[in-house]
Amino acid sequence: MNLTTFSIVARCSQTGQLGVAVSTKVPAVGSLCPFVRARVGAVATQAWVNPYLGPRILGALAAGASAQSALRDAVAAEVDRELRQIGVVDRRGESAAFTGAETDPWTGHRTGSGFAVQGNMLVGEETLAAMVQSFGDSAELPLSERLARALEAGQAAGGDRRGRQSAALVVFGEEDYPLAELRVDEHADPVAELRRVFEVAKRELFPLVAALPTKRNPYGNFSAIRATFAPKS
């Protein structure tokens, strides 16, 4: 499947959170492109996507490899590597990206401390430039918000030249379950719809996730929020 896609993988230097945000002109991009593991790293695999690359690279990161070495080894072993596009960030914030020579233009990537942005079959390189700018300008915000804004900036700058269809945002913190995992699978304006869902999640989901059992507190903290979410009589 050709996931003609623009995405960002990133790590928050303040919290250690890891995440991916992505959009494309194919349904259900969240099922095949983003891969995140708490305290390990984040990967976006796209273009003529190989979904095995995400788990393979995360496995290497978990074993101690850096983003650069994990990506290098995965690409070296990959069949049809020139059709692949991959972005990686590790738990230390090192980033790496690869764009195969046979991915569809405009195609390319940008990397920096704590992030990688990548895209193929884009309107132009301005999509990635806008994402980098947005991510850099929002350093004081939570990672989930920074990823959402970067995706919005990329869409506003042109995005996928074929059109719009799906989007996803995934963020992990310290736990083995996500802090946020939101998807828009088929929509005329998926990035805008992702923002709408994200704002609902801020009110109705994220407070519940914050109260879930954790490794340090297996009882959770539901008592603090039960009154807020209890049915009104």
N, C-alpha and C positions, 0 to 999 in steps of 0.2 A: 504494500500500500504506500502511495506517495503522500506522506503527510507534509504537504507544502505549508510550512509553519513558521511562525516567529515566537520565540520563547526567551525566558530569562531563568537561569538557575542562580541561587544566591544564598549567602550565609550572613546572619546578623552578627556583627562583631561584639555587640553588647550582651546578647542573650545566648548565642550559639545556635539559634534556630536556623533551620535549613528549609529551602523551599523552591518551588518551580511555579511559574505562570506561563500559560501557552494559549495560542489561538490559531485556528486554521480553517480552510475551506473543505473540511471533511467532517462528518459526524463523529462525535464521541472521542475527541482528541485526548481527553483525560484518561482513557482506557489503555492507551498505547505509548504515549510520549513521556509523561513525567514519572520519575522513580525517586523516592526519597526514603532515607533510613535515618532514624534519630541517632545523633552523635556519630554519624558515619559520613554522610554526604548526600548530594542531590545530583541527578542526571536528567537531561532531556535528550531523547533519541528521536530523530526525525528525518525528513526527506524520504527516500525509500527505506522506511523504518525497519529496523530489526529489534523487536522488543526484548530479545535476550541480552542486548548490550547493556541495558539498565541494571539488571541483577548482576551481570558479570562484572561490571565496573564497581558497583557497590560492594560486591564480595571482595574485590581487590583492595578497596579502600578500608574495609573492615579488618583486613589482614595486615594493614599498616602502610600500604602504598600511598603515594601522594596522588593528587589529581592528575598531574602531568604524566607520571609513570603508569598509572592505571589506564588512562586514555591511550597512551602510546602502545601499551601491550595489547589492549583490546583491538585497536585499529590494525596493528600488525598481524593479528590472527584472523581478521575478519574477511569473509568472502564478500566480494563486491563492495569493498571498502569505499571506493570512489563514488558510490551512490548514497553514502551515509552522511549524516550531519549530527554532531554530538556536542553537548555542553556539559561540563562537570565542575562542581565545587566540592571541596572536601571539608572536614570538620575544623581544619585550621584556617580556612578561608582561601586556600590556594585554588586557582581556577585554571581551566584548560578547555580548549574547544578544537574541533576538527570539522572541516568542510571539504567533502570529497569533490574531486575535479569534475565529476559527472552529475552533480546536483544542479537543479534548474535555476537559471539566473532570474532576477538578481539574487545572488547567494553570497553569504559571508558570515563572519562572526567578529565579535569584539570581546576582549577579556580585560579584567582589572581585579584589584584586590577585593575578594569576596563575591565576585559575580562573573558570569559569562552570558552574553546575549548572542543569539544566532537566528538565522532565517534563510529561507530559500523560496524561489519564485515570488519575491517581493516586488512591490512597486519600485523600490530603490533602496539605497543604503541609508537614506534618511530615517527609515523605520528603526534601524538599530541605533543610529545616533540619538534619536529622540528617547529611546529606552535607556541608554546609558546616561543621558542628561537627567532624566527623571529620577533614576535610581540614585545618582549622586546628589541631587538636590533635596532628597527626602531622608537623609541619614538619621534624623532624630525620630522618625516614625517607626511603628512596629513593622516587622518584616512583611507580614501579610498585606498591609496597606502599601508598602513600597512596591511590592510585586504587582498589585492591582494597578497602581498608578503607572508603573512602567509599561504594562500591557496596554493601558489606555493611551499612553503617549505613542506607542508603536502603531496602534490602530489609527490614531489621529494623523500620523505622518504617512499613512498609506497602507501599511499592513500587507496582507496577501493580495496579489494582483488579480487572482481569480474571483475574490469575493470573501464572504464571511459565512461561518456556519456553527463552529463550536469553540468553547474556551474552557479552561480549567485552572484552578489554583490549589496548590497543596503546600502545607507548612507543617513541619514536625518540630517539637521542642525536645524535652528530655525523655518523654515517654514513648512507648512503642506504638501508640495510637496517635493520629494526627491532631494537631490543634485546629487545623482547618483543611477540609478537602471538599471543594465546591466545583460543580461541573454544570456547564450549559451544553447540552448535546446536540441540539438542532434549533437554530434561531437565526432570524434575519440580521440581528445585531448582537452577537454573542458576548462581546466584551462589555457592552452597555448592560446587557442582561446579567452578566456575572457581577457587575457592580451592584445591581439591584438586589440580587441574592446575597451578596456580601453584606450589604447594609442590614438586611433582615437577620442574617446570621449574627451580626454584632449584638443585636438585641435578644435574639431568641435561642441561639445555639452556643456562642462562645462563653457566656456565663455558666452554662451547664457543663461545658467541657472543662472549664477551670475548676469545677467542683468535683470532678470525677476522681476515683481512687488513683493514687500514684504509687510509685515504688516506695517513696518515703512515708506516704500516708495512705495505707490500704483501705482506710475507712472513707476517704473522700471528705468533702466539706459541704454536703447537701443541706445541712441544717441552716447554713448561712443564707441560702437562696430559696428555700422551700416557700417562704411566704410570698416571694416575688412571683413565682410560677404556679402557685396553688390556684385552682379554679375559684372564680369569684362567685359568692353566693348571691 
